[in-house]
Amino acid sequence: VQLVESGGGLVQPGGSLRLSCAASGFTFSSSLMSWYRQAQGKERELVAGFISAGGRINYADSVKGRFTISRDIAKNTVYLQMNSLKPEDTAVYYCNAWTRGRNYWGQGTQVTVSS
């Protein structure tokens, strides 16, 4: 199982970024994909995730209306579109896959929101 995130960087408050996670080594279409984040000194938290194979999605209250998770099954890729970014969104963002009865994690990508 391999998860490779990309798309992080430095952005000003109010800006946008799109994160990508390319997955391989497992059946992407039947796995549950999510995005988590971990700010410095804080615990890792769920940002957005698919909670069923049918495509039901759960969002953290702090990102509802600003972030959108999506997936392209043909490309084995999950995305996180982040709009109206705030300084408190600054964190390392991790891609997560729940498959074969366990969790797998990517290496993380840094998102910094600052003027």
C-alpha positions in Angstrom: 0.0 0.0 0.0 1.4 3.4 -1.0 -0.2 6.8 -0.5 1.6 9.8 -1.9 0.3 13.3 -1.1 1.0 16.5 -3.0 -0.2 20.0 -3.4 0.7 21.6 -0.1 2.4 24.9 0.3 2.2 28.4 1.6 -0.9 30.4 0.9 -2.4 33.7 2.1 -5.5 33.8 4.2 -8.6 33.5 2.0 -6.7 31.6 -0.6 -7.1 28.1 -2.0 -5.1 24.9 -2.4 -5.9 21.4 -3.7 -4.3 18.4 -2.2 -3.9 15.2 -4.1 -3.3 11.7 -2.8 -2.2 9.0 -5.3 -3.0 5.5 -4.0 -1.6 2.2 -5.1 -1.3 -1.4 -3.9 -4.9 -2.0 -2.9 -8.4 -1.9 -4.3 -9.1 1.9 -4.2 -12.8 1.7 -5.2 -13.8 -0.4 -2.2 -11.6 1.4 0.4 -12.5 4.3 2.6 -10.3 7.3 1.9 -9.9 10.3 4.3 -7.8 13.4 4.9 -6.5 14.1 8.4 -4.4 17.0 9.7 -2.0 17.6 12.6 -1.1 21.1 13.7 2.1 21.6 15.7 1.5 20.5 19.3 -2.0 19.1 18.6 -3.4 15.7 18.0 -4.2 14.4 14.5 -7.8 15.1 13.5 -10.1 14.1 10.8 -10.7 16.8 8.2 -12.9 14.9 5.7 -13.5 11.3 4.7 -15.6 8.9 2.8 -17.6 6.9 5.4 -19.1 4.4 3.0 -18.2 2.7 -0.3 -21.3 4.4 -1.7 -19.7 7.8 -1.3 -21.2 9.2 1.9 -18.9 11.9 3.3 -18.1 13.3 6.7 -16.5 16.7 7.3 -15.1 18.3 10.5 -17.3 21.2 11.6 -14.3 23.5 11.2 -14.1 23.0 7.5 -17.7 22.5 6.4 -18.6 24.8 3.5 -14.9 25.5 2.8 -13.3 22.1 2.0 -14.4 19.4 -0.4 -13.2 15.9 -0.6 -13.5 14.0 -3.9 -12.1 11.0 -5.6 -11.3 9.8 -9.1 -11.6 6.0 -9.1 -10.1 5.7 -12.5 -6.9 7.5 -11.3 -6.9 6.0 -7.8 -6.6 9.5 -6.4 -8.4 11.4 -3.7 -8.5 15.1 -3.5 -9.1 17.8 -0.9 -10.1 21.2 -2.3 -9.5 23.8 0.3 -11.0 27.3 -0.1 -11.2 30.3 2.2 -8.2 29.1 4.0 -7.5 30.4 7.5 -4.3 30.6 9.6 -5.8 27.9 11.9 -5.8 25.5 8.9 -2.0 25.4 9.1 -1.0 21.8 9.6 0.5 18.7 8.0 -2.2 17.1 6.0 -2.2 13.3 5.8 -4.0 11.0 3.4 -5.5 7.9 5.0 -6.9 4.6 3.6 -8.9 2.1 5.5 -8.5 -1.2 3.7 -7.9 -4.8 4.5 -9.0 -4.1 8.1 -6.4 -1.5 8.9 -5.3 2.1 8.4 -2.6 3.2 6.1 -1.0 6.7 6.0 0.8 8.9 3.6 3.9 10.8 4.5 2.0 14.1 4.8 2.2 17.5 3.1 2.6 20.8 4.8 0.0 23.5 4.4 0.8 26.9 5.8 -1.7 29.7 5.8 0.0 33.0 6.5 0.3 36.6 5.2 
